[in-house]
Amino acid sequence: MALLVCAWLVVIFGRALAEANSLTARLAQEQKVNEQLQARVEAGREEIALVQTAGFLDFEARLFGMGRTGERPFALAPGAPSPPAITPLGEGSPAPPASSPLDDWLTLLFGA
């Protein structure tokens, strides 16, 4: 009888430990989700603060043609071509001519 009670207690405590471990893992997962949500809320608050600034409101007003007096609205004509693509510095430059280091030094010291 004592052996049966001991086995029953081991099973009960084993289940409790397994459940505690699974709840600990779920807690860690929920904490990560909570941190992500808090980061999104903070980003939303920063965006709301930006949208409420005078500079942003002026910018948006100009978008609808409601700028300050004396300002002339600017817009591209309908059907205007797109501007040329901007190439980053260093990508469109030609490769330097191949020369030896000795030639480079001589050019530097004595000129071309």
All heavy atoms as an XYZ file, in Angstrom:
832
protein
N       0.824     -1.186      0.000
C       0.000      0.000      0.000
C       0.878      1.264      0.000
O       0.569      2.216     -0.724
C      -0.901     -0.045      1.241
C      -1.861      1.074      1.327
S      -3.106      0.860      0.085
C      -4.256      2.017      0.624
N       1.919      1.293      0.803
C       2.829      2.438      0.877
C       3.533      2.636     -0.458
O       3.752      3.774     -0.894
C       3.833      2.244      2.002
N       3.892      1.548     -1.124
C       4.540      1.632     -2.430
C       3.586      2.234     -3.461
O       3.989      3.064     -4.291
C       4.987      0.229     -2.866
C       5.817      0.162     -4.131
C       7.093      0.965     -3.978
C       6.117     -1.275     -4.482
N       2.342      1.877     -3.400
C       1.331      2.428     -4.304
C       1.138      3.927     -4.057
O       1.048      4.713     -5.003
C       0.011      1.679     -4.118
C      -1.122      2.051     -5.082
C      -0.719      1.778     -6.515
C      -2.383      1.314     -4.721
N       1.104      4.339     -2.804
C       0.957      5.760     -2.467
C       2.185      6.540     -2.929
O       2.074      7.646     -3.471
C       0.704      5.927     -0.951
C       0.812      7.382     -0.537
C      -0.641      5.356     -0.574
N       3.370      5.956     -2.737
C       4.597      6.632     -3.198
C       4.609      6.786     -4.720
O       4.974      7.842     -5.245
C       5.819      5.850     -2.738
S       6.138      5.994     -0.982
N       4.205      5.756     -5.431
C       4.159      5.834     -6.888
C       3.147      6.881     -7.333
O       3.402      7.653     -8.279
C       3.810      4.468     -7.475
N       2.011      6.920     -6.648
C       0.988      7.911     -6.978
C       1.510      9.327     -6.742
O       1.300     10.224     -7.558
C      -0.260      7.635     -6.132
C      -1.367      8.601     -6.361
C      -2.165      8.713     -7.446
C      -1.789      9.607     -5.453
N      -3.065      9.726     -7.290
C      -2.847     10.304     -6.053
C      -1.378      9.997     -4.182
C      -3.493     11.356     -5.432
C      -2.034     11.034     -3.567
C      -3.080     11.714     -4.197
N       2.226      9.561     -5.644
C       2.799     10.888     -5.354
C       3.858     11.275     -6.382
O       3.942     12.432     -6.801
C       3.387     10.915     -3.942
C       2.384     10.948     -2.800
C       3.107     10.829     -1.463
C       1.565     12.217     -2.852
N       4.672     10.318     -6.807
C       5.693     10.590     -7.824
C       5.026     11.016     -9.131
O       5.460     11.978     -9.789
C       6.605      9.357     -8.019
C       7.467      9.503     -9.271
C       7.477      9.146     -6.803
N       3.964     10.344     -9.510
C       3.253     10.690    -10.745
C       2.631     12.078    -10.624
O       2.740     12.908    -11.537
C       2.186      9.620    -11.074
C       1.272     10.100    -12.191
C       2.843      8.317    -11.440
N       2.010     12.370     -9.504
C       1.376     13.674     -9.297
C       2.423     14.793     -9.330
O       2.249     15.816    -10.012
C       0.590     13.697     -7.960
C      -0.580     12.729     -8.008
C       0.124     15.105     -7.629
C      -1.631     13.087     -9.026
N       3.539     14.612     -8.597
C       4.580     15.637     -8.589
C       5.273     15.749     -9.949
O       5.675     16.837    -10.371
C       5.597     15.365     -7.483
C       5.079     15.680     -6.119
C       5.124     14.730     -5.105
C       4.550     16.926     -5.829
C       4.645     15.019     -3.841
C       4.076     17.226     -4.567
C       4.118     16.264     -3.569
N       5.403     14.641    -10.651
C       5.989     14.680    -12.003
C       5.130     15.490    -12.950
O       5.643     16.293    -13.738
N       3.829     15.300    -12.881
C       2.934     16.101    -13.724
C       3.005     17.572    -13.349
O       2.979     18.447    -14.220
C       1.491     15.606    -13.578
C       1.210     14.339    -14.306
C      -0.253     14.006    -14.202
N      -0.542     12.719    -14.824
C      -1.690     12.125    -14.755
N      -2.696     12.665    -14.072
N      -1.880     10.972    -15.350
N       3.059     17.850    -12.051
C       3.137     19.242    -11.613
C       4.423     19.896    -12.112
O       4.416     21.056    -12.548
C       3.044     19.313    -10.092
N       5.543     19.174    -12.050
C       6.808     19.728    -12.552
C       6.767     19.926    -14.065
O       7.262     20.941    -14.579
C       7.964     18.807    -12.165
C       8.371     18.838    -10.692
C       9.442     17.801    -10.423
C       8.856     20.222    -10.316
N       6.191     18.983    -14.782
C       6.087     19.128    -16.235
C       5.210     20.321    -16.592
O       5.529     21.099    -17.511
C       5.531     17.851    -16.846
N       4.121     20.493    -15.876
C       3.247     21.633    -16.130
C       3.935     22.947    -15.783
O       3.805     23.939    -16.506
C       1.954     21.486    -15.324
C       0.924     22.530    -15.650
C      -0.380     22.304    -14.897
O      -0.605     21.199    -14.392
O      -1.163     23.272    -14.840
N       4.706     22.942    -14.696
C       5.444     24.150    -14.312
C       6.477     24.511    -15.378
O       6.661     25.689    -15.715
C       6.113     23.953    -12.957
N       7.151     23.507    -15.932
C       8.128     23.766    -16.993
C       7.456     24.321    -18.246
O       7.966     25.250    -18.874
C       8.888     22.488    -17.330
C       9.904     22.123    -16.271
O      10.334     22.976    -15.491
N      10.285     20.858    -16.238
N       6.321     23.755    -18.617
C       5.632     24.262    -19.807
C       5.108     25.680    -19.580
O       5.133     26.518    -20.477
C       4.501     23.326    -20.218
O       3.468     23.352    -19.260
N       4.655     25.960    -18.359
C       4.183     27.314    -18.070
C       5.340     28.312    -18.048
O       5.176     29.467    -18.452
C       3.429     27.333    -16.734
C       2.045     26.663    -16.749
C       1.449     26.672    -15.349
C       1.134     27.340    -17.736
N       6.504     27.876    -17.601
C       7.677     28.750    -17.627
C       8.071     29.080    -19.066
O       8.397     30.228    -19.388
C       8.853     28.077    -16.893
O       8.456     27.776    -15.555
C      10.075     28.966    -16.868
N       8.032     28.081    -19.940
C       8.342     28.328    -21.352
C       7.308     29.253    -21.975
O       7.654     30.160    -22.748
C       8.393     27.005    -22.109
N       6.038     29.056    -21.639
C       4.993     29.923    -22.182
C       5.143     31.344    -21.651
O       4.914     32.305    -22.380
C       3.621     29.375    -21.826
C       2.521     30.198    -22.430
C       1.174     29.569    -22.276
N       0.184     30.483    -22.820
C      -1.050     30.550    -22.414
N      -1.480     29.748    -21.465
N      -1.886     31.408    -22.947
N       5.551     31.482    -20.384
C       5.771     32.806    -19.809
C       6.869     33.546    -20.566
O       6.724     34.724    -20.890
C       6.133     32.686    -18.325
C       6.531     33.984    -17.627
C       5.339     34.925    -17.544
C       7.089     33.689    -16.257
N       7.959     32.844    -20.878
C       9.045     33.473    -21.634
C       8.566     33.913    -23.009
O       8.896     35.009    -23.481
C      10.219     32.513    -21.758
N       7.759     33.072    -23.650
C       7.232     33.418    -24.976
C       6.291     34.629    -24.884
O       6.368     35.543    -25.705
C       6.495     32.226    -25.566
C       5.942     32.481    -26.942
C       5.152     31.281    -27.463
O       4.877     30.348    -26.720
N       4.804     31.317    -28.732
N       5.440     34.639    -23.898
C       4.508     35.756    -23.739
C       5.241     37.048    -23.376
O       4.822     38.140    -23.781
C       3.455     35.426    -22.678
C       2.521     34.288    -23.057
C       1.682     34.586    -24.282
O       1.330     35.756    -24.513
O       1.378     33.635    -25.023
N       6.342     36.941    -22.648
C       7.122     38.138    -22.330
C       7.748     38.720    -23.589
O       7.809     39.945    -23.754
C       8.194     37.812    -21.293
C       7.648     37.668    -19.896
C       8.705     37.235    -18.894
O       9.737     36.691    -19.255
N       8.437     37.486    -17.618
N       8.212     37.853    -24.499
C       8.764     38.341    -25.767
C       7.691     39.053    -26.582
O       7.925     40.120    -27.151
C       9.351     37.190    -26.575
C      10.641     36.661    -26.037
C      11.154     35.527    -26.892
C      12.389     34.903    -26.297
N      12.862     33.756    -27.079
N       6.502     38.445    -26.629
C       5.392     39.067    -27.364
C       5.038     40.403    -26.729
O       4.800     41.399    -27.429
C       4.171     38.119    -27.398
C       2.937     38.832    -27.919
C       4.478     36.891    -28.224
N       5.032     40.456    -25.408
C       4.719     41.696    -24.698
C       5.754     42.775    -24.996
O       5.402     43.942    -25.217
C       4.641     41.425    -23.189
C       4.042     42.575    -22.424
O       3.424     43.457    -23.001
N       4.233     42.555    -21.128
N       7.025     42.416    -25.038
C       8.078     43.386    -25.366
C       7.903     43.912    -26.784
O       8.090     45.109    -27.042
C       9.447     42.746    -25.195
C       9.830     42.493    -23.754
C      11.107     41.684    -23.625
O      11.709     41.332    -24.667
O      11.505     41.400    -22.480
N       7.542     43.024    -27.724
C       7.325     43.466    -29.100
C       6.142     44.426    -29.186
O       6.200     45.440    -29.887
C       7.095     42.267    -30.012
C       8.309     41.399    -30.211
C       8.004     40.110    -30.954
O       6.846     39.771    -31.162
N       9.044     39.384    -31.334
N       5.084     44.116    -28.471
C       3.923     44.998    -28.474
C       4.237     46.336    -27.834
O       3.789     47.388    -28.306
C       2.738     44.321    -27.772
C       2.112     43.137    -28.511
C       1.051     42.482    -27.650
C       1.542     43.576    -29.838
N       5.013     46.320    -26.757
C       5.399     47.579    -26.119
C       6.257     48.419    -27.053
O       6.126     49.648    -27.095
C       6.143     47.310    -24.812
C       5.251     46.858    -23.684
C       6.027     46.529    -22.421
O       7.241     46.389    -22.436
N       5.304     46.392    -21.322
N       7.142     47.770    -27.829
C       7.956     48.510    -28.801
C       7.074     49.129    -29.881
O       7.303     50.279    -30.293
C       8.994     47.581    -29.426
N       6.056     48.394    -30.336
C       5.139     48.944    -31.342
C       4.341     50.116    -30.776
O       4.109     51.117    -31.465
C       4.191     47.864    -31.841
C       4.873     46.848    -32.743
C       3.928     45.776    -33.223
N       2.801     46.352    -33.952
C       1.741     45.650    -34.304
N       1.661     44.363    -34.014
N       0.750     46.231    -34.955
N       3.918     50.000    -29.514
C       3.176     51.098    -28.888
C       4.062     52.332    -28.775
O       3.633     53.454    -29.067
C       2.633     50.661    -27.503
C       2.168     51.856    -26.693
C       1.509     49.671    -27.665
N       5.320     52.146    -28.373
C       6.237     53.280    -28.251
C       6.497     53.919    -29.614
O       6.547     55.142    -29.741
C       7.550     52.831    -27.614
C       8.497     53.953    -27.326
C       7.929     55.003    -26.381
O       7.145     54.660    -25.485
O       8.266     56.196    -26.554
N       6.649     53.087    -30.661
C       6.830     53.628    -32.013
C       5.594     54.411    -32.436
O       5.698     55.458    -33.078
C       7.121     52.500    -32.998
N       4.409     53.919    -32.073
C       3.172     54.636    -32.383
C       3.098     55.971    -31.662
O       2.663     56.971    -32.237
N       3.525     55.991    -30.405
C       3.537     57.257    -29.658
C       4.492     58.263    -30.291
O       4.177     59.449    -30.396
C       3.932     57.007    -28.207
C       2.853     56.372    -27.392
C       3.262     56.215    -25.955
N       2.192     55.563    -25.214
C       2.373     54.740    -24.208
N       3.592     54.476    -23.777
N       1.348     54.199    -23.595
N       5.666     57.787    -30.719
C       6.614     58.682    -31.382
C       6.050     59.206    -32.693
O       6.235     60.373    -33.041
C       7.937     57.957    -31.610
C       8.708     57.683    -30.341
C       9.947     56.849    -30.576
O      10.275     56.565    -31.759
O      10.591     56.469    -29.584
N       5.355     58.354    -33.419
C       4.750     58.781    -34.680
C       3.652     59.803    -34.437
O       3.550     60.796    -35.165
C       4.190     57.576    -35.424
C       3.672     57.906    -36.802
C       3.237     56.670    -37.567
O       3.466     55.555    -37.103
O       2.650     56.863    -38.649
N       2.854     59.591    -33.406
C       1.803     60.560    -33.069
C       2.432     61.895    -32.689
O       1.953     62.958    -33.112
C       0.906     60.016    -31.947
C       0.023     58.895    -32.494
C       0.038     61.113    -31.345
C      -0.756     58.152    -31.432
N       3.515     61.846    -31.917
C       4.199     63.094    -31.544
C       4.733     63.799    -32.790
O       4.670     65.027    -32.883
C       5.322     62.799    -30.557
N       5.262     63.053    -33.747
C       5.773     63.651    -34.980
C       4.648     64.267    -35.793
O       4.775     65.376    -36.318
C       6.502     62.600    -35.814
C       6.921     63.047    -37.212
C       8.035     64.071    -37.115
C       7.335     61.871    -38.049
N       3.532     63.562    -35.896
C       2.406     64.042    -36.695
C       1.817     65.317    -36.107
O       1.290     66.152    -36.832
C       1.344     62.925    -36.818
C       0.049     63.439    -37.387
C       1.879     61.807    -37.689
N       1.947     65.501    -34.818
C       1.370     66.674    -34.172
C       2.301     67.886    -34.178
O       1.917     68.949    -33.708
C       0.977     66.340    -32.729
C      -0.178     65.362    -32.665
C      -0.501     64.945    -31.255
O       0.277     65.141    -30.340
N      -1.671     64.338    -31.074
N       3.506     67.768    -34.737
C       4.417     68.914    -34.789
C       3.961     69.899    -35.858
O       3.302     69.526    -36.837
C       5.854     68.460    -35.093
O       5.879     67.803    -36.358
C       6.389     67.540    -34.004
N       4.324     71.140    -35.661
C       3.934     72.194    -36.601
C       4.570     71.981    -37.973
O       3.934     72.213    -39.006
C       4.318     73.554    -36.048
N       5.811     71.521    -38.000
C       6.482     71.293    -39.272
C       5.783     70.248    -40.123
O       5.618     70.418    -41.325
N       5.359     69.173    -39.501
C       4.661     68.122    -40.247
C       3.306     68.614    -40.731
O       2.907     68.344    -41.857
C       4.495     66.869    -39.380
C       3.876     65.725    -40.113
C       4.646     64.916    -40.927
C       2.516     65.462    -40.006
C       4.079     63.862    -41.615
C       1.951     64.412    -40.697
C       2.731     63.609    -41.509
N       2.604     69.351    -39.882
C       1.298     69.874    -40.291
C       1.441     70.860    -41.444
O       0.619     70.865    -42.372
C       0.584     70.506    -39.100
C       0.161     69.527    -37.994
C      -0.440     70.281    -36.830
C      -0.798     68.489    -38.526
N       2.468     71.712    -41.394
C       2.715     72.623    -42.511
C       3.025     71.854    -43.794
O       2.563     72.198    -44.879
C       3.876     73.563    -42.185
C       3.505     74.615    -41.158
O       2.296     74.814    -40.903
O       4.426     75.232    -40.593
N       3.821     70.803    -43.659
C       4.166     69.982    -44.822
C       2.922     69.349    -45.429
O       2.723     69.372    -46.643
C       5.169     68.906    -44.391
C       5.553     67.967    -45.485
C       6.429     68.352    -46.487
C       5.042     66.677    -45.516
C       6.783     67.483    -47.495
C       5.383     65.804    -46.524
C       6.258     66.211    -47.517
N       2.080     68.790    -44.599
C       0.862     68.166    -45.096
C      -0.097     69.212    -45.669
O      -0.799     68.938    -46.644
C       0.172     67.371    -43.988
C       0.890     66.089    -43.637
C       0.888     65.086    -44.764
O      -0.171     64.865    -45.382
O       1.961     64.515    -45.037
N      -0.136     70.396    -45.089
C      -1.000     71.446    -45.622
C      -0.538     71.853    -47.018
O      -1.357     72.080    -47.906
C      -0.996     72.645    -44.683
N       0.773     71.920    -47.207
C       1.292     72.263    -48.533
C       0.935     71.191    -49.555
O       0.754     71.477    -50.731
C       2.803     72.449    -48.465
C       3.185     73.726    -47.780
C       4.688     73.964    -47.846
N       5.015     75.149    -47.102
C       5.546     75.151    -45.893
N       5.826     74.015    -45.294
N       5.813     76.289    -45.276
N       0.846     69.952    -49.097
C       0.458     68.870    -49.992
C      -0.916     69.124    -50.587
O      -1.176     68.802    -51.747
C       0.472     67.539    -49.231
C       0.066     66.297    -50.001
C       1.130     65.952    -51.036
C      -0.124     65.138    -49.052
N      -1.802     69.730    -49.824
C      -3.157     70.014    -50.284
C      -3.301     71.448    -50.799
O      -4.411     71.929    -51.002
C      -4.163     69.759    -49.151
C      -4.273     68.314    -48.789
C      -3.678     67.828    -47.648
C      -4.964     67.434    -49.610
C      -3.766     66.484    -47.315
C      -5.061     66.090    -49.291
C      -4.456     65.619    -48.146
N      -2.176     72.158    -50.969
C      -2.218     73.507    -51.510
C      -2.647     74.552    -50.501
O      -3.097     75.623    -50.885
N      -2.536     74.264    -49.221
C      -2.943     75.223    -48.196
C      -1.710     75.770    -47.479
O      -1.621     75.759    -46.256
C      -3.870     74.537    -47.177
C      -5.151     74.022    -47.789
S      -6.274     73.296    -46.604
C      -5.369     71.906    -45.993
N      -0.751     76.264    -48.240
C       0.460     76.813    -47.642
C       0.237     78.215    -47.119
O      -0.887     78.731    -47.064
N       1.298     78.839    -46.726
C       1.223     80.206    -46.217
C       0.978     81.175    -47.370
O       1.192     80.855    -48.536
C       2.527     80.553    -45.495
C       2.728     79.715    -44.255
C       3.866     80.284    -43.417
N       3.943     79.597    -42.152
C       4.846     78.672    -41.855
N       5.753     78.340    -42.740
N       4.840     78.096    -40.676
N       0.569     82.377    -47.022
C       0.309     83.369    -48.067
C       1.628     83.746    -48.735
O       2.660     83.866    -48.088
C      -0.334     84.630    -47.458
O       0.497     85.125    -46.421
C      -1.698     84.315    -46.893
N       1.588     83.918    -50.014
C       2.775     84.274    -50.766
C       3.531     83.059    -51.296
O       4.416     83.210    -52.123
N       3.218     81.883    -50.847
C       3.883     80.690    -51.362
C       3.234     80.272    -52.671
O       2.023     80.378    -52.848
C       3.770     79.525    -50.369
C       4.620     79.685    -49.156
C       4.556     78.462    -48.252
O       3.654     77.630    -48.397
O       5.417     78.368    -47.396
N       4.070     79.819    -53.584
C       3.556     79.314    -54.845
C       3.619     77.794    -54.807
O       4.673     77.224    -54.528
C       4.393     79.836    -56.014
C       4.203     81.332    -56.240
C       4.925     81.781    -57.469
N       6.366     81.583    -57.292
C       7.236     81.488    -58.272
N       6.817     81.579    -59.513
N       8.513     81.315    -58.047
N       2.520     77.132    -55.080
C       2.558     75.660    -55.075
C       3.408     75.144    -56.231
O       3.467     75.754    -57.301
C       1.100     75.260    -55.227
C       0.410     76.448    -55.764
C       1.197     77.653    -55.352
N       4.070     74.050    -55.989
C       4.926     73.439    -56.995
C       4.455     72.018    -57.227
O       4.198     71.267    -56.289
C       6.377     73.410    -56.525
C       7.264     72.591    -57.414
C       7.710     73.103    -58.611
C       7.638     71.315    -57.060
C       8.521     72.356    -59.441
C       8.450     70.561    -57.881
C       8.898     71.080    -59.078
N       4.324     71.668    -58.477
C       3.975     70.299    -58.833
C       4.491     70.029    -60.238
O       4.610     70.953    -61.057
C       2.472     70.085    -58.778
N       4.796     68.801    -60.512
C       5.208     68.424    -61.856
C       3.986     68.388    -62.754
O       2.872     68.103    -62.313
C       5.889     67.057    -61.841
C       7.215     66.987    -61.088
C       7.711     65.545    -61.070
C       8.243     67.888    -61.714
N       4.209     68.691    -64.016
C       3.114     68.649    -64.980
C       2.644     67.209    -65.150
O       3.431     66.272    -65.021
C       3.597     69.209    -66.315
N       1.356     67.037    -65.428
C       0.871     65.665    -65.654
C       1.608     65.025    -66.818
O       1.813     65.642    -67.860
C      -0.607     65.848    -65.965
C      -0.970     67.192    -65.429
C       0.277     68.015    -65.494
N       2.023     63.786    -66.640
C       2.738     63.066    -67.687
C       4.203     63.420    -67.783
O       4.859     63.066    -68.762
N       4.737     64.134    -66.808
C       6.150     64.505    -66.833
C       7.008     63.253    -66.684
O       6.630     62.311    -65.994
C       6.461     65.481    -65.705
N       8.177     63.229    -67.345
C       9.028     62.035    -67.236
C       9.629     61.930    -65.836
O       9.790     62.922    -65.128
C      10.118     62.274    -68.284
C      10.164     63.750    -68.439
C       8.759     64.235    -68.214
N       9.944     60.727    -65.457
C      10.570     60.500    -64.153
C      11.994     61.036    -64.171
O      12.656     61.033    -65.215
C      10.603     59.008    -63.839
O       9.306     58.489    -63.784
N      12.490     61.496    -63.030
C      13.870     61.963    -62.994
C      14.827     60.788    -63.163
O      14.467     59.636    -62.896
C      13.996     62.586    -61.596
C      12.929     61.963    -60.792
C      11.827     61.631    -61.733
N      16.050     61.067    -63.611
C      17.004     59.960    -63.796
C      17.355     59.336    -62.440
O      17.314     60.001    -61.410
C      18.216     60.632    -64.435
C      18.098     62.069    -64.077
C      16.637     62.348    -63.965
N      17.704     58.067    -62.480
C      18.060     57.358    -61.253
C      19.358     57.907    -60.692
O      20.273     58.270    -61.430
C      18.206     55.873    -61.539
N      19.432     57.980    -59.391
C      20.634     58.479    -58.719
C      21.547     57.291    -58.452
O      21.138     56.307    -57.837
C      20.264     59.174    -57.401
C      19.380     60.379    -57.690
C      21.498     59.574    -56.632
C      18.845     61.042    -56.438
N      22.788     57.396    -58.906
C      23.751     56.329    -58.642
C      24.567     56.697    -57.405
O      25.025     57.825    -57.274
C      24.704     56.114    -59.827
O      25.346     57.351    -60.123
C      23.944     55.648    -61.051
N      24.733     55.765    -56.495
C      25.527     56.046    -55.307
C      26.975     56.355    -55.664
O      27.482     55.903    -56.693
C      25.441     54.750    -54.492
C      24.249     54.044    -55.018
C      24.112     54.458    -56.443
N      27.629     57.121    -54.816
C      29.020     57.491    -55.068
C      29.890     56.247    -55.153
O      29.777     55.336    -54.348
C      29.537     58.398    -53.957
C      28.912     59.785    -53.893
C      29.433     60.541    -52.685
C      29.220     60.560    -55.151
N      30.753     56.237    -56.128
C      31.692     55.145    -56.267
C      31.232     54.033    -57.179
O      32.036     53.251    -57.653
N      29.922     53.928    -57.436
C      29.439     52.844    -58.279
C      29.573     53.166    -59.762
O      29.853     52.297    -60.562
C      27.984     52.511    -57.947
C      27.831     51.773    -56.655
C      26.425     51.247    -56.461
O      25.625     51.282    -57.410
O      26.141     50.806    -55.346
N      29.379     54.416    -60.142
C      29.411     54.768    -61.551
C      30.764     55.255    -62.027
O      30.934     55.557    -63.193
N      31.754     55.358    -61.152
C      33.051     55.888    -61.560
C      33.843     54.823    -62.306
O      33.773     53.646    -61.986
C      33.833     56.372    -60.338
O      34.038     55.302    -59.442
N      34.601     55.249    -63.308
C      35.386     54.275    -64.073
C      36.538     53.736    -63.224
O      36.989     54.367    -62.282
C      35.898     55.083    -65.269
C      35.907     56.486    -64.788
C      34.765     56.592    -63.805
N      37.007     52.579    -63.610
C      38.133     51.971    -62.893
C      39.406     52.754    -63.196
O      39.602     53.229    -64.315
C      38.292     50.518    -63.333
N      40.271     52.920    -62.210
C      41.520     53.654    -62.464
C      42.407     52.859    -63.421
O      42.338     51.624    -63.464
C      42.159     53.769    -61.081
C      41.554     52.672    -60.281
C      40.183     52.451    -60.842
N      43.210     53.563    -64.201
C      44.080     52.853    -65.147
C      45.088     52.003    -64.377
O      45.578     52.388    -63.317
C      44.755     53.965    -65.945
C      44.652     55.170    -65.081
C      43.401     54.995    -64.261
N      45.387     50.861    -64.924
C      46.345     49.962    -64.275
C      47.752     50.504    -64.485
O      48.187     50.741    -65.607
C      46.217     48.564    -64.859
N      48.443     50.741    -63.404
C      49.829     51.192    -63.478
C      50.574     50.584    -62.307
O      49.993     50.186    -61.310
C      49.918     52.718    -63.444
O      49.379     53.201    -62.233
N      51.867     50.553    -62.434
C      52.673     49.963    -61.370
C      52.882     51.000    -60.261
O      52.807     52.201    -60.499
C      54.019     49.494    -61.932
O      54.796     50.634    -62.287
N      53.163     50.555    -59.062
C      53.439     51.498    -57.986
C      54.629     52.391    -58.277
O      54.651     53.564    -57.906
C      53.703     50.596    -56.772
C      53.011     49.317    -57.081
C      53.077     49.192    -58.565
N      55.648     51.864    -58.992
C      56.814     52.675    -59.341
C      56.403     53.825    -60.252
O      56.839     54.976    -60.055
C      57.873     51.799    -60.016
C      59.131     52.536    -60.479
C      59.868     53.150    -59.288
C      60.046     51.627    -61.245
N      55.552     53.549    -61.239
C      55.075     54.609    -62.125
C      54.297     55.666    -61.340
O      54.425     56.867    -61.601
C      54.195     54.029    -63.231
C      54.988     53.198    -64.215
O      56.210     53.416    -64.322
O      54.367     52.328    -64.867
N      53.492     55.232    -60.389
C      52.735     56.180    -59.571
C      53.671     57.079    -58.769
O      53.446     58.289    -58.665
C      51.784     55.432    -58.633
C      50.666     54.738    -59.380
O      50.384     55.136    -60.531
O      50.074     53.802    -58.802
N      54.704     56.509    -58.167
C      55.658     57.321    -57.401
C      56.414     58.294    -58.289
O      56.639     59.452    -57.947
C      56.653     56.413    -56.654
C      56.131     55.945    -55.338
C      55.692     54.700    -55.024
C      55.999     56.732    -54.160
N      55.276     54.643    -53.735
C      55.454     55.897    -53.161
C      56.254     58.062    -53.830
C      55.189     56.328    -51.883
C      55.993     58.486    -52.532
C      55.451     57.634    -51.589
N      56.843     57.813    -59.448
C      57.567     58.699    -60.367
C      56.697     59.844    -60.843
O      57.138     60.992    -60.959
C      58.116     57.893    -61.550
C      59.242     56.913    -61.206
C      59.607     56.094    -62.433
C      60.466     57.641    -60.661
N      55.417     59.551    -61.100
C      54.476     60.589    -61.507
C      54.276     61.583    -60.372
O      54.218     62.795    -60.587
C      53.136     59.977    -61.917
O      53.371     59.036    -62.975
C      52.166     61.027    -62.382
N      54.184     61.077    -59.171
C      53.984     61.949    -58.020
C      55.201     62.839    -57.779
O      55.072     64.031    -57.501
C      53.705     61.094    -56.772
C      53.447     61.849    -55.483
C      52.165     62.653    -55.600
C      53.380     60.900    -54.324
N      56.416     62.281    -57.933
C      57.637     63.050    -57.658
C      57.985     64.002    -58.795
O      58.367     65.155    -58.551
C      58.809     62.096    -57.406
C      58.740     61.283    -56.119
C      59.882     60.280    -56.072
C      58.780     62.185    -54.901
N      57.892     63.555    -60.022
C      58.385     64.349    -61.146
C      57.294     64.913    -62.052
O      57.572     65.626    -62.984
C      59.359     63.520    -61.992
C      60.531     63.020    -61.194
C      60.681     61.683    -60.939
C      61.484     63.915    -60.701
C      61.759     61.214    -60.215
C      62.544     63.455    -59.968
C      62.693     62.107    -59.711
N      56.054     64.547    -61.805
C      54.970     65.023    -62.652
C      54.823     64.148    -63.882
O      55.594     63.224    -64.130
N      53.837     64.490    -64.681
C      53.558     63.665    -65.856
C      54.499     63.967    -66.980
O      55.018     64.976    -67.182
C      52.120     63.894    -66.319
